[in-house]
Structure formats: structure tokens, C-alpha cells
Amino acid sequence: MPLMPYSGPIIDSHLHLFDPQRAQGIPWPEPGNRLYAAHLPPDYWAVAGDHNVIGAIAVEASPWRDDNHWLLQTLRSDPRMLGFVGNLSPLDATFAYDLDGLATEPLFLGLRYGNLWDRDLLLDQARPGFIDGLRQLAACGRGLDSANPDPRLIKGLLHLTDALPELRIIVDHLPNACVPAGEEADYQADLLRLAERPNVFAKLAEIPQVGPHGLIVDTAFYNDRLAVLWEAFGEDRCFFGSDWPNSDHLADFATTLGLVKNCMADKPEAVQAKFFLHNAVHVYTPTPPQGAH
């Protein structure tokens, strides 16, 4: 049976927006980085609009508290921008106040916490107020995206799901997890335990890899790693994100999307539609506050 790459509508669940030309500048990327230029909704749709992408979700690329509101206002300019995953730390004194301010905003879809901005999920969740803050996040119907997976982060997520089984967790960038030599077995065991938790989802962004001769386009290279994740999380809990414009370090948007489509082409059309479209809607739709009817 010939492989049939997906050709239907797509929701891109992971992109970053920023503008170094604004008065206050940006914390990332830094000057000299090839991404140090405006990346705003018109720039995204200029590369994604011809590929049947019908909606996109932005993930905050800044630790600055006020940038949640900058990103929200930036998204309002284009109805195809479906919402954003923001950044607030439960360890900040203003967390409860800031979260209350976002909780009534339909475009606010959750928060991100993990291996970035000098954070350590495993350590931080033992600090006073952290679990209470994320309990508040769960109570307002939003989820937690993690960042930059490695064995310590996966272990931290396991502990977190023990403490807050009601919290919806999205593990970002799993195909590109950084696993040091000698830690593979423990990492796989923890990942499979994490995947047993029904409220944990796998965002399969950062699939493409570069080899000695440039971008690896042979899908056989990716099969084993993706098969492990697919078997662990299943067709209802894996979904697509491009990681634009970070992905431009490896390949342009069309090449990235084409490679991911080829990696998924052996699956039935309905399953591919879950991966590229339906699952993102299910994962990121805000749920009613606990106790509401």
C-alpha cells in the first residue's frame, strides 16, 4: 500500500513570536543570532499560509512578565492565531494575581516551565508555593507545557503528576530530547511511566535532525525514536508543532513540514488528521473551572 502523506488542514501548536525592534527590546534571541529579527504573525503566515495551516498556537519565548500581554495583543491582530502558552513562575510573588488576570482570557491556553531561564522543575516544585500555583493553573482549566526535555525534566514531570494528577501536561520537543550516554535506560523507563498518566501529552516538535551532510531527510532515520513515542502516548495524545522560527536553523518551514508529513505517512488518514489537526484542539481548549457547570 503506497504511503499517503497528509494533505488536510493543520494546526501548528508551537511557534514563537518576538520583535527586537520594539522599544524595550527582547531577551531572546540575542543580537548576532540569525533569528534576531521581527517574527510576527504576518511573517509566520507568509511561510505557512500556502501549506493548509489554518491555525497556530504561540509559545512565549520571553521570561519577562509583561510579555504575556505583549504576546496576547500581538495575537489579536490575526484570527488564525488560536492562542498562546504564556510564562509565569509559581515562585513569583505576583503569580496568583497575574494568573487571575489571564484566566478569563480565551486566548490564554497555559504556561510553560522547564529547562530554560535557569529553571529546574524537579527542584523548584519542592519550594513553597510552587505546587499551589500549578494547582491554581489546573483549576482555571489550563495546562503546563514543559521545555527542552532531558532525563531530569522527565523525572520532574513524573513527580509533578504524582502531586497534581489533575494538571494537563504537554511535553514539548520529545523527539529531540537530550539524553546523556549511560542514562538512556532510566530515561526510557521514566518516559514510559509518564506516558501511563492519561493527562500527559506529547508535542512532537523538533523532529528534524542534521547529520554530517546536512538535514537528514530519510524517514527511516526517525522511525525508531518516533515509534517509541507513538507507542507510549498513542494516536490521541501526540500532535504537531513546527517550532518556527527556531526550526529555520535546520530547514525552512516547507521542508520541516514535508519531512514530518513523510514520517507520519504510514498511518491511516484519520490518524494523521488527529496528529496534524484534532489533537491540538483537544489538548489546548480551556476546560471550565472546577466546579462550574
Salt bridges, closest charged atoms under 4 A:
ASP67 OD2 - ARG22 NH2 2.86
ASP78 OD2 - ARG80 NH2 2.86
ASP98 OD2 - ARG65 NE 2.73
GLU105 OE1 - ARG76 NH2 2.67
ASP120 OD2 - ARG152 NE 2.87
ASP124 OD1 - ARG127 NH1 3.57
ASP132 OD1 - ARG135 NH1 2.82
ASP145 OD2 - LYS203 NZ 2.97
ASP162 OD1 - ARG197 NH1 2.98
ASP172 OD2 - HIS14 ND1 3.61
ASP172 OD2 - ARG112 NE 3.25
ASP172 OD1 - LYS203 NZ 3.63
ASP190 OD2 - LYS155 NZ 2.75
ASP190 OD1 - ARG193 NH1 3.60
GLU206 OE2 - HIS173 NE2 3.62
GLU235 OE2 - LYS274 NZ 2.62
ASP236 OD1 - LYS274 NZ 2.73
ASP243 OD1 - HIS14 NE2 3.68
ASP243 OD1 - HIS16 NE2 3.41
ASP243 OD1 - HIS173 NE2 3.83
ASP266 OD1 - LYS267 NZ 3.53
